[in-house]
Amino acid sequence: MINITETAAKQIQNLKSQDSSAQDASFLRVSVAQGGCSGMSYKLDFASDQSDSDKVFEEHGTKLVIDVNSYLYLAGMTLDFEGGLNGKGFIFSNPNASRTCGCGSSFGV
């Protein structure tokens, strides 16, 4: 299961409406890639192509899709958003991460 907070869902919808290249996108794809200061990094993209093996989650009117390999590292995660002057942007509360970097965009298992 992946959770999307209402705040994150609103920000995703806001970003999609502002990005002309994302207008035709059906969902937000979250994936994991090698790299970052902790070994693995989160990647967010608007997309429309979905495979049968993808994991699909929808909350607060926002659809999030994760490929099977990335889901192994993201199961149980909550995607949140924190804005404001000292806001960090998207926050990945990932129970599978044994360590994270200061910026919150990379993790290790």
ABEGO torsion letter per residue (X at the ends): XBBBBAAAAAAAAAAAAABAAAAABABBBBBBBBEEAAGBBBBBBBBABBBAABBBBBBGGBBBBBBAAAAAAABGBBBBBBBEAABAEBBBBBAABABBBAAGABBBX
